[in-house]
Amino acid sequence: MLGRKASKGNNRMEMEALIGIRRSLNDPNGALNNWDEDSVDPCSWAMITCSEQNLVTALRLSNNNLSGAIPLSIARVPQLAFLDLSFNNLTGPIPKFPARTFNVVGNPQICGNHSTETCFGSVNSMPLSFDIDSSGSPGNSRSTYQCGDKIIHRDVKAANVLLDDYCEAVVGDFGLAKLLDHADSHVTTAVHGTVGHIAPEYLSTSQSSEKTDVFGFGILLLELITGMRAFELGKQ
């Protein structure tokens, strides 16, 4: 009974948030015309993906000539995991929202939510898309560890993370990778990798494990956050 009440509450919140999004945006092509506030099922609306529990999990609003500020009501879609606003004419700061994956490329007049300069016409853009597991480690994100075998990449860095057609991250260059039996905790091998991304314990013991990749991924995150390379970070 409590679960049903919670689900109804989420559905009502979603409906209000989605209608708020439609009202906030200029929609010259009528892309959101079937977002009907009298409807009881937003899962039937265009460009919306729902879970098995009929909760909205994705909004795919790309390339619809939508304009206006990015609606704050996006933050009130509680189960939103994916948001694509790319190639529209949106302006202003990006509000905080629950989606872990988002894409706003192709909107030249947006800015980050901490910008101190005017957002309109700003030439300094924030990161356009990002997809990372909430745990913050490659061992739990969509990378080499979701395959059946145990793989240590050994060279996790920005140059080896590619973007697909949907601007989602794909790990590449497995030239240094090692395949381990699931019973093995580490592999002893000659030290390889990129200076600045090699874990200290791997450098000193020649023993590599999934922790080696966690360290490299941490350096990658630090570079993304600071906008600096690993060598530059060491000079600060």
Secondary structure, DSSP 8 states (H G I E B T S, - for coil): -HHHHHHHHHHHHHHHHHHHHHHHSB-TT-TTTT--TT-S-GGGSTTEEE-TTS-EEEEE-TTS--EEE--GGGGG-TT--EEE--SSEEEEE----S-SEEE-TT-TEEE-TT--S-STT-S-----EE---TT-STTTSSSGGGSSSEEE-S--SGGGEEE-TTS-EEE---TT-EEE-TT-S-EE----S-TTTS-HHHHHH-EE-HHHHHHHHHHHHHHHHHS--HHHHHT-
